[in-house]
């Protein structure tokens, strides 16, 4: 699941657990707000910009040992 809102990624991870990989592209005002970052669990992956998605293959988004 890719989203720029950590609260959404946290809710999805809470529901789906290890069956989902959460990806947080750092963009917009959510990305660098210290309060928002501190109050949410760390996503499985963080990308510096949304365009970085093109640099990764699908297999890289599967967290080893977690997506079973």
N, C-alpha and C positions, 0 to 999 in steps of 0.2 A: 504494500500500500504506500503510495507516494502522496504526501501532502505537506504544505508549508505551515500547518498549524499543529503544534505539538500536542495540544489537548485532544485533537481528533485521532492522531496516531496512538496516543496513550489509551484512549477508549477502545480503539480497534484491537490493540495488543491485549488489553484486559479481557476482551471477549474471546478473541481467537487464540491467544497465547502463542505457543511455538509454531502454530500452523501458518503464521503470517510473518513476513519481513516488513518492518516499518522503515521507510526512507524519508528523510527530512532534507529537502533542498533549502539551503539558507537563502531566503529572499524575503523581501518586504519587511515590515516593522516587527513581525513576530520573530524573525530569525535572530535578532540580536538584543531583544528585550531581556535583561537579566532576570527579572521576576518570572517571566513566562518560562524561560529556560530552566530556572531553579525549581519551579513547582511541578515540572513534568518529568517523567522518567526518560532516560536517554533512549533515542530510537536505535534500531539495529544498525542503520547506516546514516551518515550525514554527508551531503554533497554541498560543495560551496556555491553551486548555482544549478539551476534546473537543466541547463544545457549539458552539464556533466553526465547526465543520464546516457547520452549517446556514446560516451567513452567506455561504457560497461556492457558486458555480455549478460544475458539473462541468468546464467549460472552464478554470477557474482552476487546476485541478490538473494540467493538461497544461503541462509546462515548455516554453516556446517553444524550438525548435531542438534539443531533447533527446529528445523522444518520437516518434521516427520509425522 
